[in-house]
Amino acid sequence: MSCESTLQQLADLVKGRVEGDPNLVICGLGGLEYAQPGEITFILDKKQWPLPETCQASACIVPPALAAETLTLPVIVVDQPSLAAARIHTFLLAEPFRAQGVHPSAVVGSECAIPLETAIGPLVCLGDRVRLGERVTIHPGAVIGSDVTIGDDTVIHANAIVAERCTIGKRVILHHGAVIGSDGFGFATDRMGVHHKKPQVGIVRIDDDVEIGANSCVDRAAFGVTWIKSGTRIDNLVMIGHNVVVGENSILVAQTGIAGSTTLGRNVVLGAKAGVAGHLHLGDQVMAAAMSGIHNNQPKGAVVGGCPAFEAKSWGRSTAVYNRLPEMAKELRRLRKEVDRLAGLLGNTEQQQERL
């Protein structure tokens, strides 16, 4: 359920400027096609202006480029409309934490530290010596292993798992079915081809303000720690191998896979289905296109694509050529025949000259 705020209060929240009635009451936010009376919407650039006739929003968030336009409704002018919309939407949807305690069907191990300000749902299982921060929410069916520590205001959704001895920071969100701390994929193979398991005795550390999507997996370290640093956003169905380190504010999009012992710097962005080999280092702000296959170290700021991945502009040009390969192969065969014909003519001419 949304709360209500005046347009001026929302502008103050995002450091924007109001054009129009600052006392207009706003109760929600919606897209251009979905916003209702009493709600605010947003546009990103002039291409979306003017608002469609079907838009029913009572106000709009606009970039400075539109401040001089003839405005038909009150607006908040701000440099980054998308960011402002996200912050305003989060603010309007915010609800106070409701401490529901521990559900009777939950199973709680020995020596756990559970504050009063907690919400633990049905069929949750907590191991021994679990330590929860304030205002932690654990939804039905989640499993928390022994000796796990979870920080304040963290939300663990249904059927997520945090295995033993892992640490979860503050304001972390683990979505449905996420698995934190399963064994890393480590095996030694003998001369007969039989695989022998290497014990995985490390942990996973997830820092503050991390969000991990549904059915993503972060393996525990073979030794030491697999580390997801603060502010990182991990999409659904992402696989992070043992001893990987993911730098602050990185983004890993769906079905990305990172092999063991690879390290990522700050603000790395890996597109959907990107694959990163093991024991590599990707510098700060590296970006990889969807379905990239990264097989070597990448310097700070590198932008790559393709499999194997290389510089993105070259990859784009190569892709354009690749699409023309059948046509080019046909042309090559024609040219070869022409060269053979010309070579034959040249040979005949040389023989005639020798006779003379």
SEGUMAR-383222 format. One line per 2 residues: number of its first residue (from 0); their letters; for each residue x, y, z of C-alpha. Coordinates in steps of 0.2 Angstrom, whole numbers. Layout:
N
NUM> A> X/Y/Z | ...
This chain:
356
0> MS> 0/0/0 | 7/17/-5
2> CE> 10/32/6 | 6/50/2
4> ST> 18/64/-1 | 17/82/-8
6> LQ> 26/85/-25 | 38/96/-15
8> QL> 42/83/-3 | 46/71/-17
10> AD> 56/84/-26 | 66/87/-10
12> LV> 69/68/-9 | 78/68/-26
14> KG> 85/86/-26 | 74/91/-40
16> RV> 64/107/-44 | 45/108/-44
18> EG> 36/117/-59 | 18/119/-54
20> DP> 8/115/-38 | 20/110/-25
22> NL> 6/105/-13 | -1/92/-25
24> VI> -3/76/-16 | 5/60/-24
26> CG> 0/43/-19 | 10/32/-31
28> LG> 21/30/-47 | 17/22/-63
30> GL> 23/21/-81 | 16/32/-95
32> EY> 3/20/-100 | -1/14/-82
34> AQ> -1/29/-70 | -18/34/-63
36> PG> -25/50/-56 | -15/55/-40
38> EI> 0/46/-47 | 17/53/-54
40> TF> 25/46/-70 | 42/50/-78
42> IL> 49/52/-95 | 68/51/-99
44> DK> 70/62/-114 | 62/73/-127
46> KQ> 57/58/-138 | 44/54/-125
48> WP> 36/72/-125 | 22/77/-126
50> LP> 14/64/-115 | 1/53/-123
52> ET> -17/58/-123 | -21/42/-113
54> CQ> -9/46/-99 | -19/49/-83
56> AS> -5/54/-72 | -6/70/-61
58> AC> 12/74/-62 | 28/69/-71
60> IV> 47/68/-68 | 56/76/-82
62> PP> 74/80/-87 | 80/98/-88
64> AL> 79/98/-107 | 60/99/-105
66> AA> 59/112/-92 | 56/126/-105
68> ET> 42/116/-114 | 24/120/-112
70> LT> 19/109/-97 | 2/103/-96
72> LP> 4/96/-78 | 15/99/-63
74> VI> 33/92/-65 | 48/88/-55
76> VV> 64/93/-65 | 79/83/-61
78> DQ> 95/78/-70 | 92/59/-69
80> PS> 73/55/-71 | 76/36/-71
82> LA> 85/37/-54 | 73/49/-47
84> AA> 58/38/-52 | 66/23/-44
86> RI> 70/32/-27 | 52/40/-27
88> HT> 44/24/-31 | 54/15/-17
90> FL> 49/29/-5 | 30/28/-9
92> LA> 30/9/-7 | 40/9/9
94> EP> 31/1/24 | 37/0/42
96> FR> 44/-16/48 | 32/-27/57
98> AQ> 40/-38/70 | 30/-55/69
100> GV> 42/-65/79 | 46/-83/76
102> HP> 32/-93/68 | 27/-109/78
104> SA> 31/-120/64 | 49/-114/62
106> VV> 63/-125/68 | 76/-115/78
108> GS> 93/-123/84 | 102/-121/100
110> EC> 111/-105/106 | 103/-94/92
112> AI> 103/-75/94 | 86/-69/88
114> PL> 81/-51/92 | 63/-46/96
116> ET> 62/-36/80 | 62/-51/69
118> AI> 50/-59/57 | 53/-78/54
120> GP> 40/-86/43 | 32/-104/43
122> LV> 43/-119/40 | 60/-109/42
124> CL> 74/-119/48 | 88/-111/58
126> GD> 104/-121/63 | 113/-119/79
128> RV> 121/-103/84 | 113/-92/71
130> RL> 115/-74/74 | 102/-62/67
132> GE> 102/-43/66 | 88/-31/70
134> RV> 73/-31/58 | 78/-47/48
136> TI> 64/-55/38 | 65/-73/33
138> HP> 51/-80/22 | 43/-97/22
140> GA> 54/-112/19 | 71/-104/20
142> VI> 85/-113/28 | 99/-105/37
144> GS> 114/-116/42 | 123/-116/59
146> DV> 135/-102/63 | 128/-90/50
148> TI> 127/-72/54 | 114/-60/46
150> GD> 115/-41/47 | 101/-29/50
152> DT> 86/-26/38 | 91/-41/27
154> VI> 77/-50/18 | 78/-68/14
156> HA> 64/-74/2 | 55/-91/2
158> NA> 66/-107/-1 | 83/-98/-1
160> IV> 97/-106/8 | 112/-99/17
162> AE> 124/-114/22 | 134/-115/37
164> RC> 147/-102/43 | 142/-89/29
166> TI> 140/-71/33 | 127/-60/26
168> GK> 128/-41/28 | 115/-27/31
170> RV> 101/-23/20 | 104/-39/9
172> IL> 90/-46/-2 | 91/-65/-6
174> HH> 77/-69/-18 | 68/-86/-20
176> GA> 78/-101/-21 | 95/-92/-20
178> VI> 109/-104/-13 | 123/-96/-3
180> GS> 137/-107/2 | 135/-124/-7
182> DG> 151/-133/-10 | 163/-127/-23
184> FG> 166/-137/-39 | 182/-145/-34
186> FA> 189/-162/-40 | 205/-171/-43
188> TD> 205/-184/-56 | 216/-200/-55
190> RM> 225/-209/-70 | 209/-220/-72
192> GV> 198/-205/-75 | 189/-206/-58
194> HH> 185/-190/-50 | 189/-187/-31
196> KK> 181/-173/-22 | 191/-159/-14
198> PQ> 184/-154/3 | 177/-136/2
200> VG> 180/-128/19 | 179/-110/16
202> IV> 164/-98/17 | 154/-85/8
204> RI> 154/-67/13 | 141/-55/7
206> DD> 143/-37/11 | 130/-24/14
208> DV> 117/-18/1 | 119/-33/-10
210> EI> 104/-41/-20 | 105/-59/-27
212> GA> 91/-65/-39 | 81/-81/-39
214> NS> 90/-97/-41 | 107/-90/-41
216> CV> 121/-99/-33 | 137/-93/-24
218> DR> 149/-107/-20 | 159/-107/-4
220> AA> 177/-106/-5 | 189/-121/-6
222> FG> 199/-112/7 | 196/-94/13
224> VT> 182/-84/6 | 171/-81/-9
226> WI> 167/-63/-7 | 153/-52/-14
228> KS> 156/-34/-10 | 144/-20/-6
230> GT> 131/-14/-18 | 133/-28/-30
232> RI> 117/-33/-40 | 116/-51/-46
234> DN> 102/-57/-57 | 93/-73/-58
236> LV> 101/-89/-62 | 119/-83/-60
238> MI> 133/-95/-55 | 148/-89/-45
240> GH> 162/-101/-42 | 173/-104/-26
242> NV> 185/-91/-21 | 178/-78/-33
244> VV> 179/-60/-27 | 166/-48/-35
246> GE> 170/-29/-33 | 158/-16/-26
248> NS> 143/-10/-36 | 146/-23/-50
250> IL> 131/-30/-60 | 130/-48/-66
252> VA> 115/-51/-77 | 105/-68/-79
254> QT> 114/-84/-83 | 132/-76/-81
256> GI> 144/-89/-74 | 161/-85/-66
258> AG> 173/-99/-63 | 184/-102/-47
260> ST> 197/-89/-41 | 193/-75/-53
262> TL> 192/-58/-46 | 182/-43/-52
264> GR> 185/-25/-49 | 172/-11/-45
266> NV> 158/-8/-56 | 160/-22/-68
268> VL> 145/-26/-79 | 143/-43/-86
270> GA> 129/-46/-99 | 117/-60/-99
272> KA> 125/-78/-102 | 143/-70/-101
274> GV> 156/-83/-95 | 172/-80/-87
276> AG> 186/-93/-85 | 195/-96/-69
278> HL> 210/-88/-61 | 207/-71/-70
280> HL> 206/-53/-65 | 194/-41/-73
282> GD> 198/-23/-69 | 187/-9/-63
284> QV> 173/-4/-74 | 175/-19/-87
286> MA> 160/-22/-97 | 156/-38/-107
288> AA> 142/-40/-119 | 129/-53/-118
290> MS> 136/-71/-121 | 154/-65/-120
292> GI> 167/-78/-117 | 181/-70/-107
294> HN> 197/-81/-107 | 210/-68/-102
296> NQ> 213/-54/-90 | 205/-38/-94
298> PK> 212/-20/-90 | 202/-6/-81
300> GA> 188/0/-92 | 189/-13/-105
302> VV> 173/-16/-116 | 173/-33/-124
304> GG> 161/-44/-133 | 161/-61/-142
306> CP> 168/-78/-139 | 182/-78/-136
308> AF> 179/-60/-130 | 189/-45/-138
310> EA> 187/-27/-140 | 169/-23/-142
312> KS> 170/-11/-158 | 181/-24/-167
314> WG> 169/-38/-161 | 155/-28/-169
316> RS> 164/-26/-185 | 168/-44/-185
318> TA> 150/-49/-182 | 145/-38/-197
320> VY> 158/-48/-208 | 152/-64/-201
322> NR> 134/-61/-207 | 141/-59/-224
324> LP> 152/-75/-225 | 141/-85/-236
326> EM> 140/-71/-249 | 159/-68/-247
328> AK> 162/-87/-249 | 152/-87/-265
330> EL> 162/-72/-272 | 178/-80/-267
332> RR> 174/-96/-277 | 169/-85/-292
334> LR> 185/-76/-291 | 196/-92/-290
336> KE> 188/-98/-306 | 191/-81/-314
338> VD> 210/-82/-308 | 211/-100/-315
340> RL> 204/-95/-331 | 216/-80/-333
342> AG> 231/-91/-327 | 226/-103/-341
344> LL> 225/-89/-354 | 242/-82/-348
346> GN> 250/-99/-349 | 244/-102/-367
348> TE> 251/-85/-372 | 268/-89/-365
350> QQ> 268/-105/-374 | 264/-96/-391
352> QE> 278/-84/-388 | 291/-98/-384
354> RL> 286/-106/-401 | 290/-89/-410
